[in-house]
Amino acid sequence: MSGLRMTGRLRSLALVLAAGAFMVAGLSSTAAYATEAAPLSVEPQLGIQFNPDGDAGQCGGTTGDQWATSPNWTQAIRFDTDDRAGGCQLAFGVNDPDGTLAGSSISYQLTRSAGGVGQCGDNLGVNTVPILPIPVFGAPVRVDTDSQPGWCNLTFTVTGRIVLDIQLYADGDAGQCSDASPVTHYAFAGTPVTVKIDTDNRAGGCQFLLRLRHF
């Protein structure tokens, strides 16, 4: 009788162990599946394209194409257009591989101030910043201020779940830029931001940086 009871107990223990092993295996496979099904998202990137179309000394800092991953700042570009030939071609883009910014938008517009005839180039309409899963830039505007009267206004308009942080500050004569020292302006839905570019033959130029954030 004692042998039968022992055999029964061993069978019960084996069943309990088997059930436990099945549960652990089930949890392990579930955890592994959850890890594979929820990969980390890729943050969008804000791009600036900045190139001279005349005297290269008028367009400084980081020229060419650059991309900054949200929420990092872009590298500074530098406006120093004056009476030398040419100006600076400027465009923007957003690379959004995961569609994080779906339903949001950014636009930019370069306009002449009152009396600013001959400054700022010809593309004075509203330009859409492409928000695409590949790096693409919008239409370029031409920053070309000199010693003529007036200046260029650069305006950013945002909709949706985006905040665009903007800095444009002087590294010489403070009258050439919106700010004498780094001050951050915030463009968000319903609140556009306009900055002033008035570089000419005065000392120094304007440092310009952007940062893209979303919520």
Protein Blocks (a to p, Z undefined) as FASTA:
>chain_A
ZZmmmmmmmmmmmmmmmmmmmmmmmmmmmmmmmmmmmccddddddddddddfbdfklpgc
jehjdddddfbdcddddddbdfbgcddddddddddfkommgoiacdddddddehighihi
jblcccdddddfbdcddddddddddfbecddddddddehjbdcddddddfbdfklpmbfb
dcdddddehiacdddddbdfbgcddddddddddZZ
